[in-house]
Amino acid sequence: MRDFDEHNITQAVIDRFAATPDPRLKRVMTSLVSHLHDFIRDIEPSFAEWQAAVGYLTRTGQMCDDKRQEFILLSDTLGASMLVDAINHRMPAGATETTVLGPFFIDGAAAFANGADLAKGVEGETLFVEATVMSAAGAPLAGATVDVWQSDAEGFYDVQRPERDEHALRGRLRTDAAGKIWFRTIQPAAYPIPYDGPVGDMLRATNRHPWRPAHVHFMIAAAGYETLVTHVFVAGDEYLDSDAVFGVKNSLVTEFTRHQSGTLPDGAPIATPWRHLSYQFGLKPSADKGAKHD
């Protein structure tokens, strides 16, 4: 076939994938071409606009390295990451909703016993965290591993603090026989996603801000259950309704209750104001039919 025009070129390109041996790849490429061509027909870009778009994607790729993934940031800020997350995590009743992993997770964080202080000397208002890990059916899950990480009081993660010689405000704990963990840390703060690159250019051009509401990250794994990746957000944060990466869900917003002084839940006295977070997580059974779960 020759003489391609705006009406016949889409089917011509799709036909070229007819012999693709992998059926999933064939479906993906067919859909990609179909939607891409419809998008082009919809906006009718000029040559200058198309060159600018190619240049933007080129700069996005050039911004990526082993410490920063600008394409993931672009996916996040366009809502694509949360859409993929939602499609892959349709949760049953009793299971905690998921949200994006984010760029600051570190695999193999230090292990801590329950009751430990994860702040490691980082200054801020004391936050005492208690969490219970349950099955979606309500049974406590003993021995589950719980990774936690968060920003400091100024909105920075430890990996953004080159002056620090060790990690802080992150760690791995294990639930006790009642499915519980507890630890001390500090109250997290809202923070901006990196906006000194192409994603920041897009946010400024569209009059959007780069801020995320304050939260604590949790990743929870237990045998027989899907690993849960989620946040718990601070109720009342000014960015809950405009999170730059669309990660907020009502079920994940809760009070980080403030107390003036007194005694922490573990019995330790405290003379300064402190916060208390108590949250219950429910895990979805694994799709593995051979897995044993409650």
N, C-alpha and C positions, 0 to 999 in steps of 0.2 A: 504494500500500500504506500502511496505517495500523496502529495498535495494535502498535507496536514493543515487543519485550521482549528479555530477555537471550539468548533463543534465536534470534530471527530478525533482529535488527538488523544483524549483521555482513554477512549476504548482501545485505541491503537497501542498505547503504552501498556494497558492492562493485558492485552493479548500477548505481549512479549513475555509475560510471566506464566504463560499457560503450561510450560514444561517444567516449572519449578518442582523439584522432587519432594521438598518438605511442605506438606499441606498447610502447616501453621504459618510458615514464612510466606507462602503464596497468598494466604488470606491477609496477612499483615501488609504486604506490599500492594496488593490490590486496593485495600482500604486506604492506605496512605496516599496513593496516587489519586484516587477518587476524591478524597477530602481536600488534598492539596490543590488540585485543579479547580474544585468548586470554590475554594478560598480565593484563588487568583482571579477567577471570573467574577467573584463578588466584589473585590476591592479594586480591580483593574489597575494594578500598579504601573507607574511610569518606569522607564528604564532606570532613571536616577533613584527612584524609591527601591527598586529591586536590588540594585547595586548596594544601596545603603543597608538593606536587610542582610545581604550576604556579608557585608563588612561587619555588621553587628555580631552575627554568629561567629565570624572569624575571630573577632576580638574576645568574645566570650570564651572560645576554646583556648586562646592564647593566655587567658587569665588563670587557667587551671594548672595546678601543680599538685605535689603530694600533700600539701597543707590546705589547699583551697580548691573547691569544685564549683566554679561559677555556673556551670550548666545545671547542677542540682539546685543552686540558688535561684536560677531562672525558672526552673520547674516549680520550685516552692512558691515563688511570688506570682506565678500565673495560675496557681491552684491545681496544677497538674499532679503534683506529688500527693496532695490530699485526696484527689479523685482516684488515683491508683490505690492509695491506702484504703479508701472507702470500699472500692470494688473487691479488694482482697481480704477485707475484714468485716464481713457481714456477720454481726454478733448476735448470739441468742440471748434470751432474757437471762439476766444475772451476770452477764459477762461485761467487763469494763470496756468502754470504747477506746479505740486506738487514736494515735496522732503521729505526726512525722518524727523520725529519729533525730533529725537535726545534725549539724556538722561537728558537734563537740563531744560526741561519744568516743571513749577510748576503750578498746577491747583489752581485757586483762587488768582492770583496775585493782588496786590493793584490796585485800579482804579485811573486814573488820568484824569484831564481835558485837553483838547487840549491846547498846548502851554507849558505844564509842562516840567520840567527838570527831566528826569528819571535817570540821572547819580548819583544823591543823594550824591554828593561830591567825587565820584570816579574820579581820575585825568586822563586826556587824552585830545586829540585834540577834540574840540567841533564838533559835528555832528548834523546838523539840518535836520530832516526827515519830508518830506511831502508825503502823500500817498492818493490816491483816490481809493475808492472801487466802482466797477461798476458791473452790470450784464454782462454776456457774450455778450448780445445784445447791451451793451453800455449805459444802464440807471444807473444813480448814485443811490447808495443804502444808504439811511439815516438810522441811528440807528444801523448799524452793529457793532459788538464788535470785537476789534482788539487786540489780545495779542501779545506783542513783548518781545523778550529777546535776549541777546547777551553776548559775551565775553568782558572783559576789555582790556586795552591797552597792557597787558602782556599775553593775551590769556587765562585768567581764568574767569569762571562764578562765580557769587556771592556764589553759593552753594559749590564751591571749596575753599572758603575763610572762614575758621572757625573763624577767628578773627573778622569778620563782625557781628554786632548784628542786622542788618536788610538787607532786600533784596535791590538790586540796579541793574540798567541796565535792568529792566524788568517792565512790567506793562500792564494794560488793558485800552484802550481808546475806545471811541464811535464816529462813523462818524457823521458829521453834516448834514444839509439838502442837501448839495452838494456832500455827500459821502466822505468827506475829514477828515483826521486826520493830526496833526502836533505836533512835540515834539522835545525837545533837548535831546541829549545823548552824547556819545563820539565815536570816530572812533574805530570799533572793530579790533581785530588782529587775524591772523591765530593762530591755536593752535593744539596740538597733542591730539588725543583720548587717553584714559588710555591705557598704554602699559606695565604695570608691572605684567601682568597675562598671561594666556594661549594665548590670542589673540596677545599680544606683542611678545610672543615666536614664533608664526606663522609668524608675520610680519618680524621679524629678520631672521628667517630661510629661508624665500623666498625673502630676500633682498628688502623689501618694507618699506616705511616710514609711520609714524602714523599721518601725518599732514592733517588738514582740512584748506581750504582757508578761509579768513576772510569773515564774513557774518552777517546779522541780520535776526533773525527768525521772522516769522509772522504766526499767526493763526487767521483766519477771519471767523466769523460766522454771518449769516443773515437768517431770516426766509424765507423758500422757496428755499434755496440754500444749496448745499453741503459745509460743512466746509472745508476751504482751509488751508492746512498746507504746508508752503513753506519757502524758504530762499531768500534773495536778496544778491548776492555775489559782492564783490569789484572787479571791473575790474582791470586787471593787476596783481592780486595776483599770486605769483609764484607757488601755488599749485592748480590752477584751472584745470589743465590737469592731476592731479594725486591725487585728493581727495581720502583719505583713505577709504571713505564709498560710493564713486561713486555718490554723490548727486548733482553734478553740471550739469546744463542745460543752454545752451546759452541764452535762453530767460530770465534767472534769473540773468545774469551778467550785471551790469551797472556801470556807473561812479559815484563815490562818489567825486564829483567835489571839488577841493581845491581852496580856496580863501585866500588871504593874510590877509585881515582885512575888515573893512567896516561895513555893516549893515546886520543883519540876515533877512530872509524873513518875520519875524513877526515885523520888524521895530526896533529891539533892536540893539544898536551899539555894535561892538566887535572889540577889538584892537589887537587880536591875530589871527593867521591862523585858518581857520575852514573849515569843509567839508559840502557838501550839497547833500542829497539823495532825489530824487523825483521819485516816481514810481506809476504806475497805475495797480491795480489788477482787474481781471475779475473773477466772481464766476459762477460756473456751476449750472444750475437749478437742484433742488432736483429730485430724481427719484420718489418721492411720487406724484402720479397722482393727489392727492387732494390738493397739495400745490399750492398757488398762487404766481406767479412770473412774472416779466416783459416780 
